[in-house]
């Protein structure tokens, strides 16, 4: 007798549906604190005068920093993972890693809108049994309508 599929109808319905957007504000002081926290001395991230003379004309974000949410009621990557479990995905979760694609520079004064969705979900068989591999994608669009960052995270539900 074949084992039942882990892919419930509720899980299938989540694929491709974007959650409510989250707005991020990128502030100069936050960029500087982030750069200091990660130990990056690049003057483009830390020195207002240097950054003003650069081609960007302002303090820029190190890769991976997208500002702070100003509308926290939207759907983040972690809220979406919770929704997967509520829809029937196994509750044991492994982080499968994250990949970033940086498409436009982000700097002080930018406002980003992030939308998160389950881009794909497949059922696989491993040495210890079946599991679900979910790919969750977050797209950050700046105030000019340009995609600035695309992040793809993988989650393994067992």
Residue frames relative to the residue before (quaternion, step in Angstrom):
aa qw qx qy qz dx dy dz
X 1.0000 0.0000 0.0000 0.0000 0.00 0.00 0.00
X 0.4115 -0.7300 0.4972 0.2250 3.57 -0.78 1.02
X 0.5113 -0.6351 0.4941 0.3018 3.51 -1.16 0.77
X 0.5325 -0.6309 0.4578 0.3299 3.57 -1.07 0.72
X 0.5475 -0.6166 0.4617 0.3270 3.55 -1.15 0.64
X 0.4441 -0.6793 0.5214 0.2637 3.56 -1.12 0.71
X 0.6104 0.5707 -0.3374 0.4335 3.58 1.25 -0.48
X 0.1447 -0.8034 0.5754 0.0507 3.55 -0.17 1.30
X 0.6440 -0.4995 0.3986 0.4205 3.58 -1.25 0.30
X 0.6232 0.5498 -0.3344 0.4443 3.59 1.07 -0.76
X 0.6503 0.4998 -0.3144 0.4781 3.58 1.03 -0.77
X 0.6378 0.5382 -0.3232 0.4463 3.59 0.93 -0.87
X 0.6452 0.5429 -0.3144 0.4361 3.58 1.05 -0.77
X 0.6387 0.5505 -0.3246 0.4286 3.61 1.16 -0.50
X 0.5709 0.6273 -0.3778 0.3713 3.59 1.16 -0.57
X 0.8520 0.1765 -0.1600 0.4661 3.53 -0.89 1.06
X 0.6047 0.5621 -0.3608 0.4338 3.60 1.24 -0.15
X 0.3146 -0.7689 0.5195 0.1999 3.62 -0.51 1.11
X 0.4159 -0.6861 0.5407 0.2528 3.53 -1.13 0.73
X 0.6928 -0.4316 0.3512 0.4587 3.56 -1.29 0.02
X 0.5031 -0.6914 0.4421 0.2708 3.57 -0.90 0.99
X 0.2322 -0.7220 0.6335 0.1534 3.52 -1.32 0.52
X 0.2784 -0.7580 0.5707 0.1493 3.57 -0.94 0.94
X 0.1325 -0.7817 0.6082 0.0384 3.56 -0.96 0.99
X 0.1919 -0.7560 0.6169 0.1056 3.56 -1.00 0.88
X 0.2330 -0.7800 0.5702 0.1098 3.55 -0.84 1.03
X 0.0489 -0.8256 0.5609 -0.0378 3.56 -0.44 1.26
X 0.6300 -0.5870 0.3806 0.3372 3.54 -1.08 0.87
X 0.6945 0.4793 -0.2841 0.4553 3.60 0.78 -1.00
X 0.6383 0.5204 -0.3283 0.4627 3.58 1.03 -0.75
X 0.6141 0.5352 -0.3447 0.4665 3.59 1.03 -0.77
X 0.6728 0.5032 -0.2965 0.4541 3.58 0.87 -0.97
X 0.6624 0.4983 -0.3090 0.4662 3.61 0.92 -0.86
X 0.6358 0.5193 -0.3274 0.4679 3.59 1.00 -0.79
X 0.6586 0.5095 -0.3069 0.4610 3.59 0.88 -0.95
X 0.6528 0.4975 -0.3124 0.4783 3.58 0.99 -0.79
X 0.6521 0.5347 -0.3146 0.4357 3.58 0.97 -0.87
X 0.7374 0.3773 -0.2345 0.5089 3.60 1.02 -0.71
X 0.4978 -0.7025 0.3919 0.3244 3.56 1.33 0.09
X 0.4587 0.6763 -0.4574 0.3506 3.59 1.09 0.61
X 0.2179 -0.8315 0.5013 0.0991 3.61 -0.34 1.23
X 0.3034 0.7777 -0.5081 0.2119 3.63 1.24 0.09
X 0.4186 -0.7387 0.4642 0.2522 3.63 -0.60 1.06
X 0.5463 0.6056 -0.4017 0.4165 3.60 1.18 -0.32
X 0.7104 0.4185 -0.2328 0.5158 3.56 1.24 -0.55
X 0.7895 0.3803 -0.1359 0.4621 3.57 1.13 -0.69
X 0.7686 0.3612 -0.1616 0.5027 3.58 1.03 -0.78
X 0.3781 -0.7671 0.4768 0.2030 3.57 -0.33 1.30
X 0.6758 0.4964 -0.2967 0.4569 3.61 0.90 -0.91
X 0.6413 0.5099 -0.3190 0.4764 3.58 0.94 -0.87
X 0.6807 0.5002 -0.2883 0.4509 3.59 0.84 -1.01
X 0.6227 0.5488 -0.3394 0.4425 3.60 1.06 -0.74
X 0.6955 0.4540 -0.2680 0.4881 3.60 1.10 -0.63
X 0.5464 0.6251 -0.3994 0.3890 3.61 1.24 -0.21
X 0.6907 -0.4659 0.3478 0.4300 3.57 -1.29 0.12
X 0.6497 0.5169 -0.3124 0.4618 3.59 1.22 -0.44
X 0.3113 -0.7975 0.4648 0.2261 3.58 1.17 -0.58
X 0.7661 0.2255 -0.1436 0.5845 3.58 1.26 0.29
X 0.6331 -0.4957 0.4202 0.4207 3.55 -1.32 0.21
X 0.2051 -0.7966 0.5635 0.0767 3.56 -0.88 1.02
X 0.5255 -0.6441 0.4673 0.3009 3.56 -1.26 0.48
X 0.4442 -0.6181 0.5627 0.3225 3.55 -1.12 0.64
X 0.6230 -0.5292 0.3958 0.4184 3.62 -1.11 0.49
X 0.7584 0.3621 -0.2858 0.4606 3.55 -0.95 0.93
X 0.6824 0.4290 -0.3000 0.5103 3.60 1.19 -0.29
X 0.0507 -0.8239 0.5639 -0.0254 3.56 -0.76 1.10
X 0.6567 -0.5075 0.3168 0.4591 3.57 1.18 0.39
X 0.5373 -0.6125 0.4798 0.3254 3.53 -1.37 -0.22
X 0.5150 -0.6478 0.4536 0.3309 3.59 -0.97 0.77
X 0.1860 -0.7699 0.5997 0.1140 3.57 -1.01 0.82
X 0.7271 0.2425 -0.1795 0.6167 3.57 1.32 -0.20
X 0.0933 -0.8729 0.4787 0.0143 3.52 0.26 1.32
X 0.5455 0.6465 -0.4022 0.3504 3.62 1.19 -0.01
X 0.5049 0.6623 -0.4226 0.3574 3.62 1.23 -0.05
X 0.5975 -0.5701 0.4353 0.3585 3.54 -1.34 -0.15
X 0.1711 -0.7792 0.5991 0.0686 3.55 -0.54 1.23
X 0.7103 -0.4210 0.3406 0.4496 3.54 -1.34 0.12
X 0.6941 0.4853 -0.2839 0.4496 3.59 0.93 -0.87
X 0.6231 0.5158 -0.3449 0.4761 3.61 1.07 -0.63
X 0.6358 0.5275 -0.3264 0.4593 3.56 1.07 -0.72
X 0.6228 0.5209 -0.3397 0.4748 3.60 1.03 -0.72
X 0.6127 0.5302 -0.3408 0.4768 3.61 1.05 -0.74
X 0.6451 0.5218 -0.3160 0.4601 3.59 0.98 -0.84
X 0.6115 0.5497 -0.3519 0.4473 3.60 1.06 -0.68
X 0.6608 0.4958 -0.3032 0.4749 3.56 0.94 -0.90
X 0.6518 0.5120 -0.3162 0.4615 3.61 0.95 -0.82
X 0.6961 0.4608 -0.2669 0.4815 3.59 1.14 -0.63
X 0.7349 -0.4590 0.2270 0.4447 3.59 1.24 0.20
X 0.4701 0.6539 -0.4672 0.3650 3.61 1.20 -0.01
X 0.5735 -0.5859 0.4280 0.3803 3.60 -1.04 0.63
X 0.4965 -0.7133 0.4161 0.2673 3.60 -0.94 0.87
X 0.5822 0.5505 -0.3939 0.4505 3.61 1.18 -0.29
X 0.0604 -0.8420 0.5337 -0.0501 3.53 -0.54 1.22
X 0.1016 -0.7588 0.6411 0.0539 3.54 -1.04 0.87
X 0.4059 -0.6814 0.5531 0.2550 3.56 -1.05 0.79
X 0.2134 -0.8119 0.5361 0.0888 3.56 -0.62 1.15
X 0.6609 -0.5076 0.3008 0.4638 3.58 1.28 0.17
X 0.2233 -0.7588 0.5995 0.1222 3.52 -1.34 0.30
X 0.1497 -0.7627 0.6247 0.0755 3.53 -1.11 0.78
X 0.1896 -0.7758 0.5948 0.0922 3.55 -1.01 0.89
X 0.1168 -0.7364 0.6609 0.0853 3.52 -1.18 0.69
X 0.1647 -0.8013 0.5724 0.0566 3.57 -0.48 1.24
X 0.1020 -0.8585 0.5025 -0.0133 3.55 -0.45 1.25
X 0.7824 0.0676 -0.0393 0.6178 3.61 1.16 -0.51
X 0.5327 -0.6308 0.4417 0.3511 3.61 -1.00 0.71
X 0.2007 -0.7512 0.6194 0.1084 3.54 -1.22 0.68
X 0.0812 0.8172 -0.5644 0.0846 3.55 -0.84 0.96
X 0.7577 -0.3676 0.2828 0.4591 3.51 -1.39 0.05
X 0.7729 0.3266 -0.2722 0.4711 3.55 -0.95 0.96
X 0.5562 0.6036 -0.4038 0.4042 3.59 1.20 -0.26
X 0.1644 -0.7280 0.6550 0.1185 3.51 -1.29 0.53
X 0.1224 -0.8120 0.5704 0.0197 3.55 -0.68 1.16
X 0.1883 -0.7407 0.6327 0.1248 3.53 -1.16 0.68
X 0.1323 -0.8129 0.5665 0.0281 3.56 -0.64 1.17
X 0.0670 -0.7757 0.6274 0.0082 3.51 -0.95 1.00
X 0.1474 -0.8053 0.5733 0.0326 3.55 -0.85 1.05
X 0.0627 0.7847 -0.6139 0.0585 3.56 -1.07 0.81
X 0.4772 -0.5729 0.5577 0.3648 3.53 -1.34 0.27
X 0.2546 -0.7999 0.5278 0.1295 3.57 -0.42 1.21
X 0.7915 -0.0827 0.0906 0.5988 3.56 1.07 -0.74
X 0.0008 -0.7720 0.6355 0.0109 3.54 -1.25 0.47
X 0.0282 0.8012 -0.5961 0.0437 3.54 -0.81 1.01
X 0.3792 -0.6835 0.5749 0.2420 3.51 -1.24 0.55
X 0.0436 -0.8004 0.5977 -0.0109 3.56 -0.91 0.96
X 0.3379 -0.7016 0.5880 0.2186 3.52 -1.34 0.32
X 0.0631 -0.7984 0.5988 0.0059 3.56 -0.84 1.03
X 0.7518 -0.3791 0.2763 0.4634 3.57 -1.29 -0.10
X 0.7616 0.3408 -0.1905 0.5172 3.58 1.06 -0.73
X 0.7613 -0.3669 0.1940 0.4981 3.60 1.14 0.47
X 0.7356 -0.4090 0.3151 0.4386 3.53 -1.35 -0.26
X 0.0436 0.7666 -0.6406 0.0037 3.52 -1.29 0.51
X 0.3875 -0.6798 0.5687 0.2534 3.53 -1.34 0.32
X 0.1571 -0.7513 0.6347 0.0897 3.54 -1.04 0.85
X 0.0689 -0.8099 0.5825 -0.0107 3.56 -0.46 1.25
X 0.1737 -0.7427 0.6379 0.1061 3.55 -1.07 0.83
X 0.1012 -0.7965 0.5961 0.0025 3.53 -0.62 1.22
X 0.1245 -0.8184 0.5606 0.0209 3.56 -0.71 1.12
X 0.0838 -0.7619 0.6412 0.0373 3.54 -0.99 0.94
X 0.1223 -0.7847 0.6069 0.0317 3.54 -0.87 1.06
X 0.1740 -0.7764 0.6020 0.0667 3.56 -0.83 1.09
X 0.0840 -0.7918 0.6049 0.0004 3.57 -0.66 1.17
X 0.3608 -0.7485 0.5122 0.2174 3.60 -0.86 0.93
X 0.7390 -0.4430 0.2989 0.4102 3.54 -1.36 0.15
X 0.6626 0.4833 -0.3021 0.4859 3.61 1.26 -0.25
X 0.5719 -0.6208 0.3656 0.3923 3.57 1.30 0.11
X 0.5196 0.6309 -0.4134 0.4014 3.60 1.28 0.20
X 0.4183 -0.6490 0.5617 0.2972 3.56 -1.07 0.71
X 0.2160 -0.8040 0.5474 0.0854 3.56 -0.61 1.19
X 0.7970 -0.0152 0.0614 0.6006 3.58 0.94 -0.91
X 0.0787 -0.7392 0.6656 0.0662 3.49 -1.20 0.71
X 0.0839 -0.7951 0.6004 0.0176 3.57 -0.79 1.03
X 0.0727 -0.7775 0.6238 0.0321 3.57 -0.96 0.91
X 0.0748 -0.7980 0.5980 -0.0057 3.52 -0.66 1.19
X 0.2379 -0.7507 0.5992 0.1440 3.54 -1.13 0.70
X 0.0658 -0.7767 0.6263 0.0073 3.52 -1.03 0.91
X 0.2017 -0.7622 0.6078 0.0947 3.54 -0.96 0.94
X 0.1131 -0.7850 0.6084 0.0309 3.55 -0.65 1.16
X 0.0137 -0.8062 0.5900 -0.0415 3.58 -0.76 1.13
